[in-house]
Amino acid sequence: MSPDHCPCPRSNAGRSPCAGSACAEASGILNIDKPEGWTSHDVVARVRRLTRQRRVGHAGTLDPLATGVLLICLGQATRVSEYLMEGRKRYWARIRFGTATDTYDATGNVTYETPAIPSQPEIEALLPRFEGRIMQAPPSFSALKVEGQPAYRLARRGEAVAQAPRPVEIYELRLLSWNPPDLELEVLCGKGTYIRSLAHDLGLAARSAAHLSALQRRAVGQFTIDEATPLEEFEILAEEGSWQSLLYPLDEALLQYAALVVPAAAVERIVHGQPIEAGPVVEGELRRVYGPHGEFVALVQGDQGLGAWRPHKVFALCA
């Protein structure tokens, strides 16, 4: 048996071999379609209040302007948010030419206007410059820390915020439509990419100006907008007490790692922080571990010095 993921139903999402009906904490991943105007923190706070769960977080911030896939992690799943954030993101973006703003999107103050609007052939010629591994400066209004403070706080006080360019990866950049001054793009990118910065930089490259006027995140890894639950629908299910049916198992965040299925004795060793022998060891690599009944147990890491797999993260919910 070599499962691609834990075969437990979604209602039992994220349970470890010791999880049972006595567990008060739910663990799993919610795929929420974030509405416009809400911050990611707003959604987390709403989910926490409605579910009465203590540990709730999100995997990848969406600006208030943006809508779409926002992954909310509950319970033990908060410990896999870093792996979710590593997944590729797919966006639909609308960019308006002729106007630049201080936030690089439609929520900011206009800083520059120009009648110079590029043609579609000019835009198509520019897009390849922004594909692949590129250097990108984050917006001044961002949550990135500058001397220990979020950049947006400094920017709101009128302080100059210079964000150093960072390498980001844009795998695909596809023109969907051009209705001057509005350009619609589909963007497939990696972690840390700012679509607001892409809009701003595209305006500069076109010897014009541009800002992001609308954005929808359509996918994070294998989680897509087609499967996302609108926040209003989630609220109804929460009031009915059936929200847990929406949870994905926490190991859905870890499908990029191969699976190991081990006997009960090995599960016992892992739960107590001891290494296990389970086939060939690859130094530094991670593996998902499942018990004999398909229950997700842990992430382990290869240690060739020991000739074994050491526990990296153990997902035991109950004592």
matplotlib code that plots the C-alpha trace (Angstrom):
import matplotlib.pyplot as plt

x = [0.0, 1.4, -1.2, -1.1, -2.9, -4.6, -7.7, -9.7, -12.9, -12.8, -14.9, -12.0, -9.5, -6.0, -6.5, -3.5, -3.6, -4.4, -7.2, -10.7, -14.1, -12.7, -10.6, -12.1, -9.7, -10.4, -7.5, -7.5, -7.5, -10.3, -10.4, -12.3, -13.2, -12.2, -14.6, -13.3, -12.8, -11.9, -8.3, -6.9, -6.8, -10.5, -11.3, -9.1, -10.9, -14.3, -13.5, -12.0, -15.2, -17.6, -15.7, -14.6, -11.2, -8.2, -5.5, -6.4, -4.2, -3.9, -1.4, -0.6, -2.0, -4.5, -4.8, -8.3, -8.8, -8.2, -10.7, -10.3, -8.5, -7.5, -6.3, -7.2, -5.4, -7.0, -5.4, -2.4, -2.7, -1.3, 2.0, 1.9, 1.1, 4.7, 4.4, 1.1, 2.8, 5.5, 2.9, 2.5, -0.2, -2.4, -4.1, -6.4, -5.4, -6.9, -4.3, -5.3, -2.9, -2.6, -2.6, -0.1, -0.9, 1.2, -0.1, 0.2, -3.5, -6.9, -7.1, -4.2, -3.7, -3.0, 0.7, 0.9, -1.3, -0.4, -2.4, 0.3, -1.3, 0.6, -0.8, -1.5, 1.5, 3.7, 2.3, 2.8, 6.4, 7.0, 5.5, 8.4, 10.6, 8.5, 8.6, 11.1, 13.2, 13.2, 14.1, 11.0, 10.8, 7.8, 5.4, 6.0, 2.6, 3.3, 3.4, 7.1, 9.2, 11.5, 13.6, 11.1, 8.0, 5.6, 6.4, 2.8, 3.0, 6.0, 4.5, 1.3, 3.3, 4.9, 8.3, 10.3, 10.2, 12.8, 12.3, 15.2, 14.4, 14.1, 14.2, 10.7, 9.6, 6.8, 6.2, 3.5, 2.2, -0.7, -2.6, -6.4, -7.8, -6.9, -9.7, -7.8, -6.9, -7.6, -5.4, -6.4, -3.6, -3.3, -0.3, 1.3, 3.9, 5.9, 6.1, 6.7, 5.5, 3.5, 1.0, 0.7, 4.4, 4.0, 1.3, 3.4, 6.6, 4.7, 3.4, 7.0, 8.3, 5.6, 6.6, 3.2, 1.8, -0.3, -1.9, -3.7, -7.5, -8.8, -7.3, -8.5, -6.4, -7.6, -5.3, -2.7, -1.0, -3.8, -6.4, -8.6, -11.2, -13.7, -13.5, -13.4, -16.3, -17.6, -17.3, -21.1, -21.7, -19.1, -20.9, -24.2, -22.6, -20.9, -24.2, -25.7, -22.7, -21.7, -18.6, -16.2, -17.4, -15.4, -12.1, -9.3, -6.9, -3.7, -1.6, -3.1, -0.4, 2.4, 1.6, 4.8, 6.6, 6.7, 4.8, 6.0, 3.6, 5.0, 3.8, 2.4, 5.7, 7.3, 4.4, 5.0, 8.7, 7.9, 5.3, 8.0, 10.5, 12.6, 14.0, 12.7, 14.1, 11.8, 13.7, 16.4, 17.3, 17.9, 19.8, 17.7, 14.6, 11.2, 8.6, 5.0, 4.5, 1.2, 0.4, -0.9, -4.5, -3.7, -3.6, -1.3, 1.4, 4.3, 6.8, 10.2, 13.6, 16.4, 19.6, 22.1, 24.5, 21.9, 20.7, 17.2, 14.3, 14.1, 10.8, 10.6, 7.0, 4.7, 1.0, -0.5, -3.7, -4.5, -2.6]
y = [0.0, 3.4, 6.1, 9.4, 10.9, 9.8, 7.8, 9.2, 11.0, 14.8, 14.8, 13.1, 15.4, 15.4, 12.8, 10.9, 7.3, 8.6, 11.0, 10.0, 11.4, 12.9, 15.4, 18.8, 20.3, 20.0, 19.8, 20.4, 22.9, 25.1, 26.4, 29.7, 32.1, 35.4, 38.3, 41.7, 44.2, 41.6, 41.2, 37.7, 38.4, 39.3, 35.9, 34.1, 35.9, 35.1, 31.4, 31.3, 32.8, 30.6, 27.3, 28.1, 26.7, 28.1, 27.5, 29.1, 30.7, 31.3, 30.2, 33.2, 36.7, 38.2, 42.0, 43.4, 44.2, 40.6, 37.7, 34.0, 31.1, 31.7, 28.6, 28.5, 26.1, 24.8, 22.9, 20.7, 22.0, 25.3, 23.4, 22.7, 26.3, 26.8, 23.9, 25.3, 28.7, 27.0, 26.0, 27.7, 30.4, 31.1, 34.6, 36.4, 40.1, 43.3, 46.0, 49.6, 51.7, 55.5, 55.8, 54.9, 54.8, 54.7, 51.3, 50.0, 49.1, 50.7, 51.4, 53.9, 57.6, 58.6, 59.5, 59.9, 60.1, 59.9, 59.7, 57.4, 54.0, 51.1, 49.1, 45.3, 44.4, 46.6, 44.8, 41.4, 42.3, 43.3, 40.3, 37.9, 40.3, 39.4, 35.6, 33.3, 34.2, 38.0, 40.6, 42.4, 45.1, 44.7, 47.7, 50.3, 49.4, 45.8, 43.7, 43.0, 44.2, 47.2, 47.7, 45.6, 47.4, 46.5, 48.7, 49.9, 51.5, 53.5, 54.4, 55.6, 58.0, 59.4, 57.9, 56.8, 53.0, 51.5, 47.8, 46.0, 43.9, 40.2, 37.2, 35.8, 33.2, 33.8, 30.5, 31.7, 35.1, 35.0, 37.9, 37.2, 40.4, 44.0, 46.6, 49.9, 51.0, 47.6, 44.6, 41.1, 38.6, 35.1, 34.7, 31.5, 32.4, 31.2, 32.3, 36.0, 37.4, 40.7, 41.1, 44.7, 45.2, 43.3, 45.8, 48.8, 47.6, 46.7, 50.3, 51.6, 49.2, 50.5, 54.1, 54.6, 54.1, 51.2, 49.8, 46.7, 47.3, 43.7, 40.4, 36.9, 34.0, 31.0, 28.3, 27.6, 24.3, 21.8, 23.9, 25.7, 28.4, 25.9, 24.0, 27.0, 27.7, 31.3, 32.9, 33.4, 29.7, 28.7, 31.0, 29.2, 25.8, 26.9, 28.1, 24.7, 22.9, 21.1, 23.1, 20.3, 18.6, 21.2, 20.3, 18.8, 16.5, 18.3, 15.9, 17.5, 20.1, 17.5, 15.5, 16.6, 14.2, 10.4, 8.2, 5.5, 3.0, 1.5, -1.0, -0.1, -0.5, 2.1, 4.5, 4.1, 5.0, 8.1, 9.3, 9.1, 11.0, 8.0, 7.3, 4.4, 2.2, 2.1, 1.3, 3.3, 6.6, 9.8, 12.4, 15.4, 14.4, 14.4, 11.6, 11.3, 8.5, 6.5, 3.8, 0.3, 1.5, 4.5, 7.0, 10.0, 10.0, 12.4, 13.9, 12.2, 13.3, 11.1, 10.8, 8.7, 8.9, 7.0, 4.9, 5.9, 8.4, 10.9, 12.5, 16.0, 16.9, 14.5, 15.0, 13.4, 15.2, 13.5, 11.9]
z = [0.0, -1.0, -0.7, -2.5, 0.5, 3.7, 2.7, 5.6, 4.6, 4.7, 7.9, 9.6, 8.0, 9.4, 12.1, 13.4, 14.7, 18.2, 17.2, 18.3, 19.2, 22.4, 20.4, 20.7, 18.1, 14.4, 12.1, 8.3, 5.5, 4.3, 0.8, 1.2, -1.7, 0.0, -0.9, -1.9, 0.9, 3.5, 4.7, 5.2, 8.9, 8.8, 7.3, 9.9, 12.7, 11.2, 10.9, 14.4, 15.9, 13.9, 14.5, 18.1, 17.2, 18.9, 16.3, 13.0, 10.4, 6.7, 4.1, 1.9, 2.3, -0.1, -0.3, 0.5, -3.2, -4.2, -4.2, -4.6, -3.0, 0.6, 2.4, 6.1, 8.3, 11.6, 14.4, 13.4, 9.9, 11.0, 11.1, 7.3, 6.2, 5.1, 2.6, 1.2, 0.7, -1.4, -4.0, -7.3, -7.5, -10.5, -10.8, -13.0, -13.0, -14.6, -15.1, -15.9, -17.9, -17.8, -14.0, -11.3, -7.6, -4.4, -3.5, -7.0, -7.0, -7.1, -3.4, -3.4, -4.2, -7.8, -8.2, -11.9, -15.0, -18.6, -21.9, -23.3, -23.6, -25.3, -28.1, -27.8, -29.9, -27.7, -24.6, -26.2, -26.9, -23.3, -21.5, -22.1, -20.1, -17.0, -17.4, -15.7, -12.8, -12.5, -9.9, -8.4, -5.8, -3.5, -3.2, -0.5, 0.9, 1.9, 5.0, 4.6, 7.6, 7.3, 10.4, 12.4, 11.2, 8.3, 5.3, 4.9, 8.4, 7.4, 4.0, 5.7, 7.8, 4.7, 5.3, 2.3, 1.9, -0.4, -0.9, -2.4, -5.5, -4.8, -7.1, -7.9, -10.5, -13.0, -14.9, -17.3, -18.3, -20.7, -22.3, -22.0, -23.4, -24.2, -24.0, -23.6, -21.0, -19.4, -19.8, -18.5, -17.7, -16.4, -14.2, -12.8, -10.3, -7.3, -3.7, -3.0, -6.3, -6.1, -8.9, -7.9, -8.6, -11.9, -12.9, -11.9, -13.6, -16.8, -16.9, -16.5, -19.2, -21.6, -21.0, -19.5, -16.0, -14.7, -11.5, -10.5, -10.7, -9.9, -8.9, -8.3, -7.0, -8.9, -7.5, -4.8, -5.7, -6.3, -4.5, -7.1, -7.2, -8.6, -5.3, -3.0, -0.7, -0.7, 2.8, 3.0, 2.3, 4.9, 7.5, 6.8, 7.2, 10.4, 11.9, 11.0, 12.6, 9.4, 8.5, 9.1, 6.0, 4.1, 5.7, 3.6, 5.4, 6.4, 4.4, 1.2, 1.8, 1.6, -1.6, -3.2, -0.8, -1.4, 1.1, 3.4, 5.0, 8.2, 10.8, 14.2, 16.0, 13.7, 14.4, 18.1, 17.6, 15.6, 18.1, 20.8, 18.6, 17.6, 14.1, 12.0, 9.3, 6.3, 3.1, 1.3, 3.0, 1.0, 3.0, 3.9, 1.9, 3.5, 3.4, 4.5, 6.9, 7.2, 9.7, 8.8, 8.5, 6.2, 9.0, 8.5, 11.2, 10.4, 8.1, 8.5, 7.1, 5.8, 7.8, 6.0, 9.0, 11.1, 8.1, 9.2, 8.9, 11.7, 12.8, 11.4, 12.3, 14.2, 13.9, 17.0, 18.0, 21.3, 24.1]

ax = plt.figure().add_subplot(projection="3d")
ax.plot(x, y, z, "-o")
ax.set_aspect("equal")
plt.show()
